[in-house]
Amino acid sequence: MFSEGYLLQQLLNGLTLGSMYALVAIGFSLIFGILSLINFAHGDVLMLGAFAAYFVVHWFGVSFWALIILILFFGAVLGLLIERVAFRPIRKAPPITGFITSLAVATFIENAGILIVTAQPRNFPVPDFLNRLFTMGTVSCRGIDMVIIFLSLLLMGILTLFVKKTKIGMAMRATSENLDAARLMGIKVNRVIALAFAIGSALAAIAGMMWGSKYGQIDPLMGFVPGLKAFVAAVIGGIESMPGAMLGGYFLGFSEVLFVGLLPPQMGSYRDAFVFSLLILILLLKPSGILGRREEAIK
């Protein structure tokens, strides 16, 4: 039997992992909700965010809190660039073209990363105060875990208010309902789509910074697995639904951690098989995902 303290510890670990999955999953949901496009280059934005943070710290020595703002800005600019160069020219092409393009962008980014910084993992610099261990009863966590949870919830809360309460947020919701009708109503669709890429990429970039801070190492291929799992999380929650993507991220984070923590140690190597088995099960029971409803794209 597992003690109460052990279960609480695993739930805390799941909350931390789920927060990072949720941030990346939101990007998949925003872009798919508007363009019906699955952007498999999204995970590599996570990697670029981690490396941007690494080089900014090494070259300029900025504080951790200033670094958060810089990486959010970097991710937004990167998202705008990817949308403008890779996806806008093929907007009217068949859907399969966008899928292939996203794979091409992902492959280009990964190989460029290997060419420029080599495939050798690098130690990610983490301030001492974020490595400090805090104990609350029988549960322990590092400072970075608390920052990840707080910052993720803060960013998701701000984004939810932005989408629901602002004019541009309402334009995003209208565009996700019907792109052509939104254009006829005078909404500048290109700007809305670019904004979706910017927001999604900013969140993915900050998730990359969190990932590097938590696990202590980064490399040019580090974005593939988190990006793929975040896509699974978005599908589980309902890829057309932004709240569904958030829920799917936490659901997957808790499930993955509990699978490793509560089953025999030799089962831990099958965690990825468990993730995709869970995806198949959810899709068999509810093909649209937990909160997925086509008529409620990013509401």
Buried (B, 14 or more C-beta within 10 A) or exposed (E): EEEEEBBBBBBBBBBBBBBBBBBBBBBBBBBBBBBBBBBBBBBBBBBBBBBBBBEBBEEEEBEBEEBBEBBBBBBBBBBBBBBEEBBEEEBEEEEEBBBBBBBEBBEEBBEEBBEEBEEEEBEBBBBEEBEEEEEEEEBEBBBBBBBBBEBBBEBBEEBBEBBEEEEBBEBBBBBBBEBEEBBEEEBBBEEBBBBBBBBBBBBBBBBBBBBBBBEBEBBBBBBBEBBBBBBBBBBBBBBBBBBBBBBBBBBBBBBBBBBBBEEEEEEEEEBEEBBEEBBEEBEEEEEBBBBBEEEBBBB
